Amino acid sequence: MKKLDFESLKHNPEYEVLQVLGTDGKVVNEDLMPDLTDDQLVDLFKQMIWSRLVGDQTAKLSRQGRLGFFAPTAGEEASQMGSNFAMAKDDFLLGAYRDVPQLIKHGLSLAKGFMWSKGHYNANDYPEELNALPPQIIIGAQYAQTAGVALGIKLNGDKKVAYTYTGDGGTSQGDFYEGINFAGAYQAPAVFFVQNNGYAISVPRKLQTAAPTLAQKGVAAGIPSIVVDGMDALAVYAAAKQARDYAVEGNGPVIIETLTYRYGPHTLSGDDPTRYRTKEEEDEWHAKDPLVRMRKFLTDKGLWDDAKEEAYNAEVAKEIDDAIKEVESQPAQKASDFLKFEFVDTPGAIQREIDEYEEKEAK
């Protein structure tokens, strides 16, 4: 795989969009073809299918009232799974509300991912070995957090990175600039992903900033930045893997802008994309579908077929069913519990409130 020159990208970000697979599933850039085994290629594709199926089912469950908040991810599987696939299990993930799929593949259970959508406090009871924070709701805040975690990694002398995601709208937030500036100044091992899906809710990318690319915003912070075809899982993986290696070697952070698209609404909380997007635009992006592209590639290599996909779909369906059963078996949340979780040493006034709530809850 051709090595990317990140040092030169500090001053002149790559405007040419990196791509490995064309929309027909054919390799268009052999030099950037990542060094993945056949089994790894299949595993990556399975994760993309898994994300699409889980997303589709989450939307249905949310509309049924069995789950709550949900930000659809269909269309972004190559960007999310391709980047996450390049990271190590001991790397530290700080995602946003659309990044639950990466969080689950990084080590959180699917049941806890569903619990987070439902708003259950047990969703944030993470395993000790999971290096991650719960999804951030405040736009861009995870960038500032990531800079701090990355500096801690550097001070501890660990050979790992902190990585995070935001959308195109997130790059217009103050936390975005503060985070990349801090990480750049301290040469902290962070990999910042900007998933440019074209809209900050309903505001198109062209109205958010006059910058020709979002990646080039890293130049002001002295950070090498690159633009990748976010519908091409292999291109995203290749860029992410090299960025991680660069950061682990002590060279500082990297920004990767992935050009992608969300097929659904911003969230299921009232957004209607038909009010600000055209059918022609959506059709254009559906023709670039990351799953179709990767499926064609693997089928041509003799690594995938309809029977394998049907069997895997059934496997994921069972995983979803099992996770939902676990979610729906959780104890109901109580006001007294929220108060108990607030302090290590509960003040007397709060304890009296706990006692009052527990008396009511016992009835």
Secondary structure, DSSP 8 states (H G I E B T S, - for coil): -----HHHHTTS-EEEEE-SB-TTS-BS-GGG-----HHHHHHHHHHHHHHHHHHHHHHHHHHTTSS------TT-HHHHHHHHHTS-TTSEEEEETT-HHHHHHHT--HHHHHHHHHT-GGGG---TT--EEEEE-STTHHHHHHHHHHHHHHHHT-S--EEEEEETGGGGSHHHHHHHHHHHHTT--EEEEEEE-SEETTEEHHHH---S-SGGGGGGGT--EEEEETT-HHHHHHHHHHHHHHIIIII--EEEEEE---SS-S-TTT--GGGT--HHHHHHHHTT-HHHHHHHHHHHTTS--HHHHHHHHHHHHHHHHHHHHHHHTS----HHHHHHTT-SS--HHHHHHHHHHHHHHT-
